[in-house]
């Protein structure tokens, strides 16, 4: 239970506290009034980003089943999770290669 509570609090994004922190530090979002309007804007933005991310992950999860249905190949062994793992490993390798090349230049 403690691990779940820690994970939940680490991932939580509270638009109200973020808006207050921005206002206390003298910052603002151009075109948005400081205070409650900033909080509403951040909440709306968070909802949109979460919706798009959830739809993308759902599509990746069912994409192998859709491809299998259209192609008729029954021995299709690539799942959505494995696609996500391969993409994340490829992105991490690209970052590390880029970092090594940047370090080599200096």
N, C-alpha and C positions, 0 to 999 in steps of 0.2 A: 504494500500500500504506500509506503514511503517513496519508493522508486517511482510509482505512478504519479504521486503528488509532485515530486520534483520535476518529472518530465512534463507534466501538465503546466506547471508554473514557468518552466523554461521556454515553452513554446507559445505561451499566451502573449498576445499583443493587445494591450489596453489602450484604445485610442484616446480616452479621456486623460490618462496620466501622460501620454506622449504629448498631447496638446498643451497640457499644463507645463510640462518641461520646456517645450518650444517657446511658450509665452514667457516663462521665467527667465530664459536665456536671451530674450530680446529678439528671437527669430520669428519668422512668419512664413506662410506659404503664399506666394504671390496670387492675388485675386481672392483670397479667403481671409475673412476677418479672424483675428485671434480669439481664442476661447472656445465656446460651444460650437461655433461654425467650423472651426478646425477639427474638433472632435468628430462632428458629423461627416465631414469630408473624408477623414482618415477611416472611419467606419465604413463608409460607402466604398472607398477604394479597396479596403481589406476584403469586403464581401465580393467584389468583382474579381479580384485576384484569386481568392479561394475558389470561386465558382469555375473559373477558367482552368485552374490547376486540377480540380476534381474531375472535370469533364475530360481533360487530357489523360489523366491517369486511368480513368474508366475506359477510354477509347483504347489505350495501350493494352489494358488487361483483356479486352474482348477482341482486339484486332486479329490475333492468331485464329480464333474461332471463325471469324468472318472470312478470312483468307482460305481457311480449310473448307468452308461451305461453298465458296465460289469456285475454288480450284478442284475440289473433289479428292484431294490428296488426304488419305486417312492417316498416314504415318507422319503427320506434321508434328514434330516434337519440340518446336520452339514455343515457349509460353511467354506471356506478358512480363512476368517477373524476370525471366532471363534476358529479355530485350532491354529492360531497364538497367539491369546489372551490366550488360555489355556496353550500353551507351555511357553509363557513368564511369566505367573503367576507361573507356576510350577518351572521354573528356579529361579525366585525371591524368592520363598518360600525355595528352596534348599539353596540359598545363605544366607538367614536369619537364617535358622536352623544351617548351618555350622558356621556362625558368633557367634551364641549363644553357640554352643558347644565349640568353641575355647575360648570364654570368660569364660565359666564354668571351663575349664582346668586351667586357670590362677587364 
